[in-house]
Amino acid sequence: MADFTTAKENYVRGVFAAIARRYDLMNTLLSFNRDKYWRRFAVERTGLAAGGRALDVCCGTGMLALELARIAGPEGRVTGLDFCREMLDVATGNVAASPYGRMVELVEGNAMALPFPDDSFDCATIGFALRNVPDIAAVLAEMRRVVRPGGMVVSLELAKPSAPVFKQLYYFYFEQVLPLLGKAGVGVDGPYRWLPESLRRFPHQAAVRDIFTAVGLKEAVYHELTGGIVAVHTGRK
């Protein structure tokens, strides 16, 4: 298990290091600009209030952390954590260019062992990263640990649509067209071929909900967005 964990972490770190500089642009283009709505929807489900404390796990370039900061306001605090230095470098620039620079702290760390005490945050989020971690349950359990009692754990992630015809069209785009667009956008082939592969390996959204429940999160539910290509899972500590 340790060898698998290390191998996957190293592979995923390499994938995101390769695309960090163009990650935000490609997200917007490949999602047809729906990524902003998805992040807003996820943050609305955190229950975060003005002055609150939030953690964004696997924060990448910091876009979800900035959406949390917008809600938390000037008296709030948001911590973004990622294990990819290249992504954090981009996040540093994004935070500095935003109105929320004083409110967001970026930390290099591992989602499998969060470097925070129990009950530290009002909510914890993870965006487009749960399918990339070596152990989904372990990461969700860590997120639950660092959230205060009554706080929310929220995941925004790619999902598996089920509607006939739409499903076939989506998978054709996702598996055949998107990797070609990704290669054209970042200049390398591998990273955007990992995207459909990572979704194939990821559990259906109903199974992810059950993992939320299994790690002790209450009221676990999921919301399918944009025809079910994305799901937002929530659970309460």
C-alpha positions as CSV (number, residue, x, y, z in Angstrom):
1,M,0.0,0.0,0.0
2,A,2.8,2.4,0.8
3,D,4.5,1.8,-2.6
4,F,1.1,2.4,-4.4
5,T,0.5,5.6,-2.4
6,T,4.0,7.0,-3.2
7,A,3.8,6.0,-6.8
8,K,0.4,7.7,-7.3
9,E,1.4,10.8,-5.4
10,N,4.6,11.1,-7.5
11,Y,2.7,10.6,-10.8
12,V,-0.1,13.1,-9.9
13,R,2.4,15.6,-8.7
14,G,4.2,15.4,-12.0
15,V,1.0,15.7,-14.0
16,F,0.0,18.9,-12.3
17,A,3.5,20.4,-12.3
18,A,3.5,20.0,-16.1
19,I,0.2,21.9,-16.6
20,A,0.3,24.4,-13.7
21,R,0.9,27.5,-15.7
22,R,-2.1,26.9,-18.0
23,Y,-4.3,25.1,-15.6
24,D,-6.8,27.9,-15.0
25,L,-7.1,28.8,-18.7
26,M,-7.6,25.2,-19.7
27,N,-10.2,24.6,-17.0
28,T,-12.3,27.5,-18.2
29,L,-12.0,26.5,-21.9
30,L,-12.6,22.8,-21.5
31,S,-15.5,23.3,-19.2
32,F,-17.1,25.9,-21.5
33,N,-16.7,28.4,-18.6
34,R,-18.9,26.4,-16.3
35,D,-16.1,25.9,-13.7
36,K,-16.8,29.2,-12.1
37,Y,-20.4,28.3,-11.4
38,W,-19.4,24.9,-10.1
39,R,-17.1,26.5,-7.6
40,R,-19.7,29.0,-6.4
41,F,-22.2,26.2,-6.0
42,A,-19.8,24.1,-3.9
43,V,-18.9,27.1,-1.6
44,E,-22.5,27.9,-1.0
45,R,-22.9,24.3,0.4
46,T,-20.1,24.8,3.0
47,G,-22.3,27.0,5.2
48,L,-19.3,29.3,5.6
49,A,-20.2,32.7,7.1
50,A,-18.5,36.0,7.2
51,G,-15.5,35.8,9.6
52,G,-15.3,32.1,9.3
53,R,-12.2,29.8,8.8
54,A,-12.0,27.5,5.8
55,L,-9.6,24.9,4.5
56,D,-9.2,24.1,0.8
57,V,-7.4,20.8,0.4
58,C,-5.5,20.2,-2.8
59,C,-6.0,23.8,-3.5
60,G,-4.1,23.8,-6.8
61,T,-4.0,27.3,-8.3
62,G,-6.2,28.7,-5.5
63,M,-9.4,29.4,-7.3
64,L,-11.7,27.6,-4.9
65,A,-9.8,29.1,-1.9
66,L,-10.5,32.6,-3.4
67,E,-14.2,31.8,-3.7
68,L,-14.2,30.8,0.0
69,A,-12.4,34.0,0.8
70,R,-15.0,36.1,-1.0
71,I,-17.6,34.6,1.4
72,A,-15.5,34.7,4.6
73,G,-14.9,38.4,4.1
74,P,-12.1,40.5,5.6
75,E,-12.4,39.1,9.1
76,G,-12.3,35.5,7.8
77,R,-9.3,33.3,7.1
78,V,-8.8,30.7,4.3
79,T,-6.0,28.1,4.2
80,G,-5.1,26.5,0.9
81,L,-3.0,23.3,1.0
82,D,-1.4,21.5,-1.9
83,F,1.6,19.1,-2.4
84,C,2.6,20.4,-5.8
85,R,5.0,23.4,-5.6
86,E,4.3,24.5,-9.1
87,M,0.6,24.8,-8.5
88,L,1.2,26.7,-5.3
89,D,3.5,29.1,-7.2
90,V,0.6,29.9,-9.5
91,A,-1.8,30.1,-6.6
92,T,0.5,32.6,-4.9
93,G,0.2,34.9,-8.0
94,N,-3.6,34.4,-8.2
95,V,-4.0,35.3,-4.5
96,A,-1.7,38.3,-4.8
97,A,-3.7,39.6,-7.7
98,S,-7.0,39.2,-5.9
99,P,-8.7,41.5,-3.3
100,Y,-8.3,38.7,-0.8
101,G,-4.5,38.5,-0.4
102,R,-4.5,39.1,3.4
103,M,-7.1,36.5,4.0
104,V,-5.6,33.5,2.2
105,E,-2.6,31.5,3.5
106,L,-1.0,28.8,1.2
107,V,0.6,25.8,2.7
108,E,2.6,23.0,1.1
109,G,1.4,19.7,2.5
110,N,-0.2,16.3,1.9
111,A,-4.0,15.7,1.9
112,M,-3.4,12.3,3.4
113,A,-1.9,13.8,6.6
114,L,-3.2,17.3,7.1
115,P,-0.8,19.4,9.3
116,F,-3.6,21.0,11.4
117,P,-5.1,20.2,14.8
118,D,-8.5,18.7,15.2
119,D,-11.5,21.0,15.0
120,S,-9.5,23.9,13.3
121,F,-11.9,25.0,10.6
122,D,-15.6,25.8,10.0
123,C,-15.5,23.8,6.7
124,A,-13.1,22.0,4.4
125,T,-13.4,21.7,0.7
126,I,-11.6,19.7,-2.1
127,G,-12.0,20.6,-5.7
128,F,-11.3,18.3,-8.7
129,A,-8.8,16.3,-6.6
130,L,-10.5,13.5,-4.8
131,R,-10.2,11.2,-7.8
132,N,-6.4,11.8,-7.7
133,V,-5.6,10.9,-4.1
134,P,-4.3,7.4,-3.2
135,D,-7.1,6.8,-0.6
136,I,-10.4,8.6,-0.8
137,A,-11.6,7.5,2.6
138,A,-8.3,8.6,4.3
139,V,-8.5,12.1,2.8
140,L,-12.1,12.5,3.8
141,A,-11.4,11.3,7.3
142,E,-8.6,13.9,7.6
143,M,-10.9,16.6,6.4
144,R,-13.5,15.5,8.9
145,R,-10.9,15.5,11.7
146,V,-9.8,19.1,11.1
147,V,-13.4,20.5,10.8
148,R,-15.2,21.6,14.0
149,P,-18.3,19.7,15.1
150,G,-21.2,20.8,13.0
151,G,-18.9,21.9,10.2
152,M,-19.1,20.8,6.5
153,V,-16.9,18.7,4.3
154,V,-17.5,19.5,0.6
155,S,-16.1,17.9,-2.5
156,L,-16.4,19.3,-6.0
157,E,-15.5,16.6,-8.5
158,L,-16.1,15.2,-12.0
159,A,-18.9,12.6,-12.0
160,K,-20.4,10.0,-14.3
161,P,-23.6,11.2,-16.1
162,S,-26.3,8.6,-16.7
163,A,-28.8,10.3,-19.1
164,P,-29.0,8.4,-22.4
165,V,-27.5,10.1,-25.5
166,F,-26.0,12.9,-23.4
167,K,-23.8,10.3,-21.6
168,Q,-22.5,9.0,-24.9
169,L,-21.8,12.5,-26.3
170,Y,-20.1,13.5,-23.1
171,Y,-17.8,10.5,-23.0
172,F,-16.9,11.0,-26.6
173,Y,-15.9,14.6,-25.9
174,F,-14.2,13.7,-22.6
175,E,-12.2,10.6,-23.8
176,Q,-11.5,11.5,-27.5
177,V,-11.7,15.3,-27.9
178,L,-10.5,16.7,-24.6
179,P,-7.1,15.0,-24.5
180,L,-6.3,16.5,-28.0
181,L,-7.4,20.0,-26.9
182,G,-5.4,19.6,-23.7
183,K,-2.3,18.6,-25.6
184,A,-2.7,21.6,-27.9
185,G,-3.2,23.9,-24.9
186,V,-0.3,22.8,-22.7
187,G,2.1,21.3,-25.3
188,V,2.4,17.9,-23.8
189,D,0.3,14.8,-24.3
190,G,0.1,12.9,-20.9
191,P,-1.7,15.1,-18.4
192,Y,-5.0,15.4,-20.3
193,R,-5.0,11.7,-21.1
194,W,-4.8,11.1,-17.3
195,L,-8.1,13.1,-16.9
196,P,-10.4,10.6,-18.5
197,E,-8.4,7.7,-17.0
198,S,-8.7,9.1,-13.5
199,L,-12.5,9.4,-13.9
200,R,-12.8,5.8,-15.2
201,R,-11.1,4.7,-11.9
202,F,-13.1,7.0,-9.7
203,P,-16.3,5.6,-8.0
204,H,-19.8,6.6,-9.1
205,Q,-21.1,9.6,-7.1
206,A,-23.5,7.3,-5.1
207,A,-20.5,5.3,-4.0
208,V,-18.6,8.5,-3.0
209,R,-21.6,9.5,-0.9
210,D,-21.3,6.2,0.9
211,I,-17.6,6.8,1.6
212,F,-18.6,10.1,3.2
213,T,-21.0,8.2,5.5
214,A,-18.4,5.5,6.2
215,V,-15.9,8.0,7.6
216,G,-18.5,9.4,10.0
217,L,-19.9,12.4,8.0
218,K,-23.6,12.9,8.6
219,E,-26.3,13.9,6.2
220,A,-24.1,12.9,3.2
221,V,-25.7,13.9,-0.1
222,Y,-24.6,14.8,-3.6
223,H,-25.8,17.3,-6.2
224,E,-25.3,16.6,-9.9
225,L,-24.5,19.7,-12.0
226,T,-24.5,20.3,-15.8
227,G,-26.2,17.0,-16.7
228,G,-24.3,15.0,-14.1
229,I,-20.8,15.7,-15.4
230,V,-19.9,17.2,-12.1
231,A,-21.0,16.3,-8.5
232,V,-20.8,18.3,-5.3
233,H,-20.8,16.0,-2.2
234,T,-21.5,17.3,1.3
235,G,-21.4,15.8,4.7
236,R,-21.5,17.3,8.2
237,K,-19.3,16.5,11.2
